[in-house]
Each structure stands twice: as C-alpha cells, then as structure tokens.
Amino acid sequence: MVKLYKNFDINKNHKESIILIGNFDGVHLGHQKLFKLAKSYKKKHNLKIGVINFDPMPKMFFNKSLKNFRLSSINQKLNLLNNLGVDFIVTKKFDKTFSKKKSINFIKNILSNKLKARFIFVSNNFRFGNKREGDVRLLIQNENKYNYQVVKPKPLFINKKIVSSSLIRSYLEKGFLEKTNRLLNRRWSIDGMVQKGRQVGKKIGFPTCNIDIKDYILAKPGVYAVRVSRKNNFRNLKGIANLGYRPTFNQKKILLEVHLFNFSGNLYNKHLSVEFLKFIRKEKKFKNINKLKSQIKLDLKKAKRA
C-alpha cells in the first residue's frame, strides 16, 4: 500500500527515489504513460517511486474564484496512483508561505536535502517557486550540483491533441463524455456524501440521492446515465442522474441528483461513487411538473439502455 506524507520529512527507505512532480488531476492516459516509464526506471535502477503533489492545486490557490475545477478528488487520485505502482506520495499543503519559496531553495532544501532525489520527472512546461520563477532549465542546470537527473517525458498525443487535464475538462464542459472516458481510460466519476434535500424527487415519484459536488469540475449540466457503488455494500447499481441547477425548481446551487434503479432504502450520509456512462440530454426548464415527469420517463428508458 502506498505510504502517504503530509510534508517532506519522509522515511529513510523512501529517500534517493524517483520523484514525479505534478497535479496529476484525473490520472489520465498521459499520466499513465508517464508512470509506466517511471516503473521502467524503478526496475532498472532498483529505486522506489514517489509523487509530489499539492493541495489545493496551485491554480485554485491563486484564483479563488475557481470553485469547480478538479477532475478527481484527493482520495480518488491517491487510489489511482496506488494502482500505478507508486510507493509514496507527498501531498503538501499549498499556502502563502510555500508559494513564496524561492525555486533554488526548493531544489536545494527539498529535492536534494530532504528527498535526496535521484531522478526527477517533470513536464516541459513545469514552473515552480516564487512567482513561478523556476523552470525545467533551472532544474537541469543544477543536476550535477545536487546529484539528480531530470527526465522530461514526451507528451501523449491522441488525434493530434496532447492528452491533458485541461483538454478533459473542456470535453466535460461540452458534454463529450465518451471522449472524456477514453482519455481517462475509465469512466469519469464523482465521489460524495448523500445529503438530505428538499425531497422534490420523492414527491413527484422519482426519489433521488442528493450529492454536493464540492470542487469537482462542472460537466455539462444535464441528464446522464450512471452506475453507482458504495463500499462494502452494493456494487454497480445503475441509475439516472441530473447534474446542474434544476431550473424547473429555481435551484441556484449546483447539485448531483441520482435516482437508482431497483433500489429502496435510506442512503443519507452514505458515501457513494457515481460513474458517468452516457450524456442523455442537456438541462432544461419545464412549464410544469407533468411535463417534467413525462420527460423523466423518456430519460429513464434511455438510461436503462446505456
């Protein structure tokens, strides 16, 4: 099982390792290719693999208005990295003090003194340090001085586009769920706690689990076919979900509402994982409840075929 650290004071047996630095949001095909390369270094040099990532992501820290941005939660990311052969992960709190650290001090004090990194994997556009002053060139300039080697893997191209978290976010925002799932190499999912809502769905005959999406990226508002699981209980129960603002009921807060097929029971305060299978239609406002109910019946038929 992967070892988790909240700071750079790591165990002795994790020093002198292969270090990968980045957000790794979504842990998509491009990231998976990177970790495959790291595993080849691990085998060749008999070293462990460590990951440095930050919470919140620096982009979210510097842009406070960026509320919905993540492709994956911290826990999802840790589970995905664990499955890719990572030995340890440092999730450093990104705050004002750390953001002002000089890039050369990050190299000297953290990469060299604390981690004693042997290989450092970074993307070509990697920037770090106060006001993003540090770059890959600075890392390379200090290779001999601090006894590490920089590895710059080539990006993964699919259909002439670089596979990136930014590209996947744009696909989700446009409702291109199949493209998203292809680049993730799995179905995109949201994990969250079921909350008690206004019980509108129950009143109209379609009870739902209400889940706050917190800081997940807002995929195109609309209706989706989904598959839902809960740890140590049911697995892969299909359903239908509405992601958005529920304009018919003048809802102002973004919400994920999930109606499960062939299920009855109380799921309040239970933690669910919702996999998105297919985009059915965009969100719309209905003139009355009866028209909404008629549309839901049509949506249900499509979701059950997904």
ROZA-452972 format. One line per 3 residues: number of its first residue (from 1); for each residue x negated, z, y of C-alpha. Coordinates in nm, 3 decimals. Each point is the difference from the previous one (the first is absolute). Layout:
N
NUM = X,Z,Y  ... $
This chain:
306
1 = 0.000,0.000,0.000  -0.125,-0.088,0.347  -0.148,0.288,0.203 $
4 = 0.151,0.047,0.347  -0.186,0.130,0.304  0.128,0.080,0.349 $
7 = -0.348,-0.016,0.154  -0.347,-0.137,-0.071  -0.132,0.312,-0.176 $
10 = 0.009,-0.155,-0.345  -0.131,0.127,-0.334  -0.360,-0.069,-0.093 $
13 = 0.098,-0.233,-0.285  0.192,-0.223,0.244  -0.296,-0.054,0.230 $
16 = -0.210,-0.317,-0.024  0.307,-0.207,-0.081  0.160,-0.332,0.089 $
19 = 0.208,0.059,0.312  0.292,-0.219,0.108  0.131,0.053,0.352 $
22 = 0.341,-0.116,0.118  0.372,0.065,0.031  0.084,-0.179,-0.327 $
25 = 0.364,0.000,0.109  0.210,-0.143,-0.281  -0.302,-0.037,-0.232 $
28 = 0.076,-0.373,-0.023  -0.168,-0.281,-0.196  -0.284,-0.021,0.252 $
31 = -0.072,0.370,-0.043  0.030,-0.031,-0.377  -0.263,-0.277,0.002 $
34 = -0.226,0.227,0.205  0.030,0.287,-0.246  -0.067,-0.232,-0.291 $
37 = -0.329,-0.093,0.168  -0.077,0.368,0.064  0.056,0.074,-0.371 $
40 = -0.261,-0.263,-0.089  -0.248,0.183,0.226  0.104,0.327,-0.159 $
43 = -0.080,-0.133,-0.346  -0.326,-0.167,0.103  -0.142,0.296,0.196 $
46 = 0.174,0.286,-0.185  0.156,0.138,0.316  0.335,0.148,0.095 $
49 = 0.249,-0.163,0.239  0.125,0.185,0.307  0.249,-0.100,0.269 $
52 = 0.013,0.109,0.363  0.333,-0.043,0.172  0.168,0.167,0.296 $
55 = 0.333,0.166,0.070  0.166,-0.099,0.220  -0.132,-0.353,-0.007 $
58 = -0.208,-0.051,0.317  0.234,-0.272,0.128  0.294,0.242,-0.018 $
61 = -0.206,0.276,0.163  -0.089,-0.213,0.302  0.346,-0.157,0.030 $
64 = 0.252,0.286,-0.004  0.291,-0.243,0.033  -0.090,-0.151,-0.337 $
67 = 0.249,0.201,-0.207  0.069,-0.230,-0.296  -0.320,-0.153,-0.128 $
70 = -0.108,0.113,-0.348  0.037,-0.216,-0.310  -0.063,0.303,-0.219 $
73 = 0.013,0.375,0.040  -0.313,0.210,-0.042  0.112,0.110,-0.348 $
76 = 0.077,-0.357,-0.108  -0.340,-0.113,0.122  -0.178,0.280,-0.189 $
79 = 0.182,-0.087,-0.323  -0.081,-0.369,0.035  -0.369,0.070,0.070 $
82 = -0.015,0.235,-0.296  0.113,-0.288,-0.221  -0.282,-0.220,0.136 $
85 = -0.280,0.218,-0.135  -0.080,0.199,0.314  -0.181,0.330,-0.069 $
88 = 0.064,0.177,0.330  0.184,-0.049,0.328  -0.071,0.154,0.339 $
91 = 0.312,-0.003,0.217  -0.133,0.109,0.339  0.239,0.115,0.269 $
94 = -0.038,-0.245,0.287  0.024,0.196,0.325  -0.132,-0.014,0.354 $
97 = -0.327,0.173,-0.087  -0.079,-0.230,-0.290  0.099,-0.311,0.198 $
100 = -0.274,0.080,0.252  -0.279,0.028,-0.257  -0.286,-0.239,0.077 $
103 = -0.040,-0.276,-0.256  -0.368,0.077,-0.060  0.091,0.366,-0.065 $
106 = 0.261,-0.110,-0.254  -0.274,-0.192,-0.181  -0.260,0.277,0.023 $
109 = 0.208,0.315,-0.045  0.274,-0.118,-0.235  -0.104,-0.311,-0.193 $
112 = -0.360,0.113,-0.039  -0.025,0.380,0.023  0.332,0.106,-0.152 $
115 = 0.084,-0.284,-0.238  -0.348,-0.148,-0.062  0.175,-0.334,-0.055 $
118 = -0.184,-0.258,-0.210  0.231,-0.297,0.059  0.251,-0.037,0.284 $
121 = 0.286,-0.249,-0.041  0.165,-0.109,0.326  0.188,-0.303,0.129 $
124 = -0.178,-0.229,0.243  0.224,0.111,0.291  -0.053,0.373,-0.064 $
127 = -0.039,0.201,0.322  -0.068,0.372,0.035  -0.115,0.270,0.238 $
130 = 0.093,0.084,0.358  0.189,-0.291,0.159  -0.069,-0.205,-0.317 $
133 = -0.363,-0.041,0.106  -0.134,-0.024,-0.356  0.025,-0.307,-0.220 $
136 = -0.139,-0.147,-0.321  -0.311,-0.121,0.179  -0.085,0.359,0.099 $
139 = 0.047,0.113,-0.361  -0.236,-0.273,-0.121  -0.260,0.083,0.266 $
142 = -0.021,0.353,-0.139  -0.011,-0.084,-0.371  -0.372,0.069,-0.052 $
145 = -0.006,0.305,0.224  0.280,0.176,-0.186  -0.055,-0.149,-0.346 $
148 = 0.328,-0.179,-0.067  0.108,-0.359,-0.046  0.300,-0.163,0.174 $
151 = 0.228,-0.220,-0.210  0.234,-0.239,0.184  0.238,-0.150,-0.258 $
154 = 0.158,-0.332,0.085  0.372,0.019,0.084  0.256,-0.120,-0.250 $
157 = 0.184,-0.319,0.097  0.339,-0.097,-0.144  0.165,-0.319,0.127 $
160 = -0.271,-0.025,0.267  0.090,0.343,0.143  -0.213,0.314,-0.016 $
163 = 0.181,0.267,-0.201  0.030,0.295,0.236  0.224,0.296,0.077 $
166 = 0.095,-0.170,0.328  0.118,-0.313,-0.182  0.208,0.208,-0.241 $
169 = 0.160,0.192,0.287  0.098,-0.328,0.163  0.153,-0.121,-0.329 $
172 = 0.208,0.319,-0.033  0.122,-0.024,0.357  0.118,-0.357,-0.070 $
175 = 0.168,0.094,-0.327  -0.250,-0.189,-0.217  0.015,0.253,-0.282 $
178 = -0.122,-0.231,-0.279  -0.313,-0.089,0.200  -0.056,0.368,0.073 $
181 = 0.025,0.103,-0.364  -0.232,-0.284,-0.104  -0.273,0.116,0.239 $
184 = 0.042,0.365,-0.101  -0.006,-0.095,-0.369  0.297,0.234,-0.045 $
187 = 0.335,0.067,0.163  -0.012,0.153,0.345  0.154,0.347,-0.004 $
190 = 0.099,0.291,0.221  -0.032,0.359,-0.119  0.212,0.266,0.165 $
193 = 0.224,0.303,-0.024  0.377,-0.036,-0.029  0.171,0.154,0.300 $
196 = 0.360,0.096,0.064  0.159,-0.251,0.235  0.342,-0.067,0.146 $
199 = 0.129,-0.097,-0.348  0.149,-0.321,0.138  -0.086,-0.190,-0.320 $
202 = 0.180,0.254,-0.215  0.311,-0.023,0.218  0.024,-0.377,-0.047 $
205 = -0.068,0.013,-0.374  -0.374,-0.071,-0.010  -0.193,0.330,0.002 $
208 = -0.361,-0.033,0.112  -0.327,0.191,0.005  -0.126,0.022,0.357 $
211 = -0.377,-0.018,0.040  -0.196,0.037,0.325  -0.267,-0.275,-0.003 $
214 = -0.223,0.203,0.235  -0.297,-0.218,0.106  0.040,-0.281,-0.254 $
217 = 0.004,-0.352,0.141  0.357,-0.110,0.076  0.068,-0.295,-0.227 $
220 = 0.265,-0.246,0.119  0.320,0.203,0.043  0.251,-0.095,-0.264 $
223 = 0.118,0.038,-0.356  -0.241,0.003,-0.294  0.017,0.017,-0.378 $
226 = -0.212,0.299,-0.105  -0.125,0.197,-0.297  -0.023,0.377,0.033 $
229 = -0.196,0.261,-0.191  -0.042,0.376,0.013  -0.292,0.179,-0.160 $
232 = 0.075,0.171,-0.333  0.360,-0.115,0.002  0.154,-0.349,0.001 $
235 = -0.214,-0.311,0.026  0.079,-0.346,0.131  0.363,0.051,0.093 $
238 = 0.120,-0.306,0.190  0.195,0.012,0.321  0.068,-0.150,0.340 $
241 = -0.141,0.120,0.332  0.067,-0.044,0.367  -0.303,0.035,0.223 $
244 = 0.074,0.015,0.369  0.229,0.144,0.264  0.351,-0.039,-0.155 $
247 = 0.142,-0.184,0.305  0.360,0.029,-0.127  -0.031,0.378,0.045 $
250 = -0.217,-0.013,0.315  -0.291,0.174,-0.171  -0.306,0.019,0.229 $
253 = -0.254,0.136,-0.248  -0.169,-0.222,-0.258  0.112,0.106,-0.345 $
256 = -0.037,-0.111,-0.360  0.329,0.042,-0.191  -0.003,-0.057,-0.375 $
259 = 0.302,-0.040,-0.228  -0.094,0.042,-0.367  0.177,-0.190,-0.277 $
262 = 0.142,0.201,-0.291  -0.106,0.336,0.139  0.181,0.316,0.099 $
265 = -0.161,0.321,0.107  -0.148,0.193,0.290  -0.336,-0.132,0.126 $
268 = -0.023,0.195,0.325  -0.357,0.117,0.070  -0.129,-0.208,-0.292 $
271 = -0.300,-0.227,0.045  0.073,-0.364,-0.083  -0.212,-0.314,-0.016 $
274 = 0.191,-0.313,0.104  -0.143,-0.337,-0.107  0.124,-0.304,0.191 $
277 = 0.089,-0.286,-0.236  0.181,-0.258,0.211  0.120,-0.053,0.357 $
280 = 0.375,-0.074,-0.016  0.113,-0.037,0.362  -0.077,0.116,0.352 $
283 = 0.181,0.294,0.155  0.316,-0.078,0.196  0.284,0.178,0.178 $
286 = 0.346,-0.029,-0.157  0.329,0.009,0.191  0.149,0.265,-0.226 $
289 = -0.060,0.205,-0.315  0.199,-0.235,-0.225  -0.221,-0.297,0.090 $
292 = -0.307,0.215,-0.066  0.135,0.105,-0.342  0.071,-0.362,-0.093 $
295 = -0.356,-0.097,0.092  -0.145,0.292,-0.194  0.179,-0.119,-0.315 $
298 = -0.164,-0.340,0.039  -0.337,0.162,0.065  0.035,0.212,-0.314 $
301 = 0.047,-0.308,-0.218  -0.318,-0.156,0.139  -0.200,0.322,-0.034 $
304 = 0.102,0.044,-0.363  -0.132,-0.349,-0.078  -0.337,0.065,0.166 $
